[in-house]
Amino acid sequence: MTSVKVKAKADDVSVEEKLRALYFLQQVDSKIDKIKIVRGELPLEVRDFEDIVAGLETRVNNLNTELKSLDDNISEKKNLIKDAQLLVKKYQTQQSNVRNNREYDSITKEIEFQNLEMQLAEKRIKEYKAAIISKQEIAQQTEEELKNRQKDLKFKQKELDDIVAETEKEETDLLKKSKSAEAVIEDRLLSAYKRIRSNVANGLGVVTVDRDACGGCYNKIPPQRQSDIRTHKKIIVCEHCGRILVDAEILIGAPSAK
């Protein structure tokens, strides 16, 4: 029901009123644009820092997981060495009680095998310890970088929050005024205005004629066309840039965007 009422309201107003509403809407939108410019690239910078921090946190967690795995491997190899030492003692005891050379040789091979297992385990332990030292250095560097990036994120977030706090009320009020102005502009005209705004660098979809020229592209406007613009009887666009043209007189009695 609301959209039907708004449409009827837009159809009931005169072209001059639509032009006033368009120009008022342009003033409001320009102020909103300025607020966004003040915020600048801060929202993007905050998101970038959030991504960096999240990536570093993941890296730190992965490094800590790898370090724990290396510690577990060392414990495993130490237990293997203890077990091998016990087996060697057991085999040495058995070796003194063998009944023939074949049993003696068999036990000797088992002792040699366990000694090799211990040597290999000790070698692995050295490798794991070297890997731990290397990864601890990387983890320390990564944690330091994480702390620095967290500080940067906190600073940028505060900077953004301060700017948002300063401009939030103004932006909310302007958005309400923008919706009110849009309500008296027919959908086709409103769509054209938004399309023009999106296609120009400065966001100006409605401009006044200034010194016989378009206030957007500064190309000269023919006298007859200026005369038509002053009558406020129809919507006229610049032949060069496509912006909607109004004359300075349309401002008299127009609502303020402040």
C-alpha positions as CSV (number, residue, x, y, z in Angstrom):
1,M,0.0,0.0,0.0
2,T,2.8,2.4,0.8
3,S,4.3,2.2,-2.7
4,V,1.0,2.9,-4.3
5,K,0.5,6.1,-2.2
6,V,4.0,7.2,-3.0
7,K,3.5,6.7,-6.7
8,A,0.2,8.6,-6.6
9,K,1.9,11.4,-4.8
10,A,4.7,11.6,-7.4
11,D,2.1,11.7,-10.2
12,D,0.2,14.5,-8.6
13,V,3.1,17.0,-8.3
14,S,4.0,19.4,-11.0
15,V,7.2,19.3,-13.1
16,E,8.5,22.3,-11.2
17,E,8.0,20.6,-7.9
18,K,9.7,17.5,-9.3
19,L,12.6,19.7,-10.3
20,R,12.8,21.3,-6.9
21,A,12.7,17.8,-5.3
22,L,15.4,16.6,-7.7
23,Y,17.7,19.5,-6.9
24,F,17.0,19.1,-3.2
25,L,17.8,15.4,-3.5
26,Q,21.0,16.3,-5.3
27,Q,22.0,18.6,-2.4
28,V,21.3,15.9,0.2
29,D,23.1,13.2,-1.8
30,S,26.1,15.5,-2.3
31,K,26.4,16.0,1.5
32,I,26.2,12.2,2.0
33,D,28.9,11.8,-0.6
34,K,31.1,14.3,1.4
35,I,30.6,12.3,4.5
36,K,31.8,9.1,2.7
37,I,34.8,11.0,1.4
38,V,35.7,12.1,4.9
39,R,35.6,8.4,5.9
40,G,37.7,7.7,2.8
41,E,39.4,4.4,2.6
42,L,39.2,3.7,6.3
43,P,36.5,0.9,6.1
44,L,38.6,-0.9,3.5
45,E,41.8,-0.4,5.5
46,V,40.1,-1.8,8.6
47,R,38.9,-4.8,6.6
48,D,42.5,-5.3,5.2
49,F,44.0,-5.2,8.7
50,E,41.3,-7.6,9.9
51,D,42.2,-10.1,7.2
52,I,46.0,-9.7,8.0
53,V,45.4,-10.2,11.7
54,A,43.2,-13.3,11.0
55,G,45.9,-14.7,8.7
56,L,48.6,-14.2,11.3
57,E,46.5,-15.7,14.1
58,T,46.0,-18.8,11.9
59,R,49.7,-19.0,11.2
60,V,50.6,-18.7,14.9
61,N,48.1,-21.4,15.8
62,N,49.5,-23.7,13.1
63,L,53.1,-23.1,14.3
64,N,52.1,-23.9,17.9
65,T,50.4,-27.1,16.7
66,E,53.5,-28.0,14.8
67,L,55.7,-27.3,17.8
68,K,53.5,-29.5,20.0
69,S,53.6,-32.3,17.4
70,L,57.5,-32.1,17.4
71,D,57.5,-32.3,21.2
72,D,55.2,-35.3,21.1
73,N,57.6,-36.9,18.5
74,I,60.6,-36.3,20.8
75,S,58.7,-37.9,23.7
76,E,57.8,-40.8,21.5
77,K,61.4,-41.4,20.5
78,K,62.6,-41.1,24.1
79,N,60.2,-43.8,25.1
80,L,61.4,-45.9,22.2
81,I,65.0,-45.5,23.4
82,K,63.9,-46.6,27.0
83,D,62.1,-49.6,25.6
84,A,65.1,-50.5,23.4
85,Q,67.5,-50.2,26.4
86,L,65.3,-52.5,28.4
87,L,65.3,-55.0,25.6
88,V,69.1,-54.8,25.2
89,K,69.5,-55.6,28.9
90,K,67.0,-58.5,28.6
91,Y,68.8,-59.9,25.5
92,Q,72.2,-59.5,27.2
93,T,70.9,-61.6,30.2
94,Q,69.6,-64.2,27.8
95,Q,72.8,-64.2,25.9
96,S,74.7,-65.5,28.9
97,N,72.4,-68.5,29.1
98,V,72.3,-69.6,25.5
99,R,72.8,-73.3,24.7
100,N,74.3,-73.0,21.2
101,N,75.8,-70.6,18.7
102,R,72.6,-70.2,16.7
103,E,70.8,-68.8,19.7
104,Y,73.7,-66.6,20.6
105,D,73.8,-65.2,17.0
106,S,70.1,-64.6,17.0
107,I,70.2,-62.7,20.3
108,T,73.2,-60.7,19.1
109,K,71.3,-59.6,16.0
110,E,68.4,-58.5,18.2
111,I,70.8,-56.5,20.4
112,E,72.3,-54.9,17.2
113,F,68.8,-54.1,15.9
114,Q,67.8,-52.3,19.1
115,N,71.1,-50.4,19.2
116,L,70.3,-49.2,15.6
117,E,66.8,-48.2,16.7
118,M,68.3,-46.2,19.5
119,Q,70.7,-44.5,17.2
120,L,68.0,-43.7,14.7
121,A,65.7,-42.3,17.4
122,E,68.5,-40.1,18.8
123,K,69.1,-38.8,15.2
124,R,65.4,-38.0,14.9
125,I,65.4,-36.3,18.3
126,K,68.2,-34.0,17.1
127,E,66.3,-33.2,13.9
128,Y,63.1,-32.5,15.9
129,K,65.0,-30.2,18.3
130,A,66.6,-28.3,15.4
131,A,63.1,-28.0,13.8
132,I,61.7,-26.7,17.1
133,I,64.4,-24.0,17.4
134,S,63.7,-22.9,13.8
135,K,59.9,-22.8,14.2
136,Q,60.2,-21.1,17.6
137,E,62.0,-18.3,15.9
138,I,59.4,-18.1,13.2
139,A,56.6,-18.2,15.8
140,Q,58.2,-15.4,17.8
141,Q,58.6,-13.2,14.7
142,T,55.0,-14.0,13.7
143,E,53.6,-13.2,17.2
144,E,55.5,-9.9,17.2
145,E,54.1,-9.0,13.8
146,L,50.6,-10.1,15.0
147,K,50.9,-7.7,17.9
148,N,52.0,-4.8,15.7
149,R,49.1,-5.5,13.2
150,Q,46.6,-5.7,16.1
151,K,47.8,-2.3,17.3
152,D,47.4,-0.9,13.7
153,L,43.9,-2.5,13.5
154,K,42.9,-1.0,16.9
155,F,44.1,2.4,15.8
156,K,42.3,2.3,12.4
157,Q,39.2,1.0,14.0
158,K,39.1,3.8,16.6
159,E,39.8,6.3,13.8
160,L,36.8,4.9,11.8
161,D,34.6,4.7,14.9
162,D,35.4,8.4,15.8
163,I,34.5,9.5,12.3
164,V,31.3,7.4,12.2
165,A,30.3,8.8,15.6
166,E,30.8,12.3,14.4
167,T,28.9,11.9,11.1
168,E,26.3,9.2,12.0
169,K,23.5,11.5,13.2
170,E,24.0,13.9,10.3
171,E,24.0,11.0,7.8
172,T,20.9,9.5,9.3
173,D,19.1,12.8,9.1
174,L,20.2,13.3,5.5
175,L,19.1,9.8,4.5
176,K,15.6,10.6,5.9
177,K,15.5,13.8,3.8
178,S,16.7,11.8,0.8
179,K,13.8,9.3,1.2
180,S,11.3,12.2,1.6
181,A,12.5,13.8,-1.6
182,E,12.5,10.5,-3.6
183,A,8.8,10.0,-2.6
184,V,7.7,12.9,-4.8
185,I,9.8,11.9,-7.8
186,E,8.4,9.3,-10.2
187,D,10.3,6.1,-10.5
188,R,11.4,6.6,-14.1
189,L,12.9,10.0,-13.3
190,L,14.4,8.8,-10.1
191,S,16.1,5.9,-11.9
192,A,17.4,8.3,-14.5
193,Y,18.9,10.6,-11.8
194,K,20.6,7.7,-10.0
195,R,21.9,6.3,-13.3
196,I,23.4,9.7,-14.2
197,R,25.0,10.0,-10.7
198,S,26.6,6.6,-11.0
199,N,28.1,7.5,-14.3
200,V,29.8,10.8,-13.4
201,A,32.9,11.2,-11.2
202,N,31.5,14.0,-9.0
203,G,28.1,12.4,-8.4
204,L,26.2,15.4,-9.8
205,G,23.1,14.3,-11.6
206,V,21.3,17.6,-11.3
207,V,23.1,20.9,-12.0
208,T,22.2,24.6,-12.5
209,V,23.0,26.6,-15.5
210,D,26.0,28.8,-14.6
211,R,27.2,31.6,-16.9
212,D,25.2,30.2,-19.8
213,A,26.9,26.8,-19.3
214,C,26.1,23.4,-17.8
215,G,27.3,23.3,-14.2
216,G,28.5,19.8,-14.7
217,C,30.5,19.7,-17.9
218,Y,30.7,23.5,-18.5
219,N,29.5,23.3,-22.1
220,K,27.5,26.2,-23.4
221,I,23.7,26.0,-23.3
222,P,21.9,27.6,-26.3
223,P,19.7,30.6,-25.3
224,Q,16.4,28.9,-26.4
225,R,17.2,25.9,-24.2
226,Q,18.0,28.2,-21.3
227,S,14.7,29.8,-21.8
228,D,13.0,26.4,-21.7
229,I,14.9,25.5,-18.5
230,R,13.7,28.7,-16.8
231,T,10.0,27.9,-17.4
232,H,10.2,24.8,-15.2
233,K,7.7,23.1,-17.5
234,K,9.7,20.0,-18.5
235,I,12.7,18.0,-17.6
236,I,15.7,19.1,-19.7
237,V,19.1,17.3,-19.8
238,C,22.4,18.6,-21.0
239,E,23.1,17.5,-24.6
240,H,26.8,16.9,-23.8
241,C,26.9,15.1,-20.4
242,G,23.2,14.0,-19.9
243,R,22.8,15.8,-16.5
244,I,19.4,17.2,-15.6
245,L,19.5,21.0,-15.8
246,V,17.8,23.5,-13.6
247,D,18.2,27.3,-13.4
248,A,19.3,29.2,-10.3
249,E,15.7,30.5,-9.7
250,I,14.6,27.0,-8.8
251,L,16.6,27.4,-5.5
252,I,14.3,30.3,-4.4
253,G,11.9,28.8,-1.8
254,A,13.5,25.3,-2.2
255,P,13.9,23.3,1.1
256,S,17.3,23.3,2.7
257,A,19.5,20.2,2.7
258,K,21.2,21.4,6.0
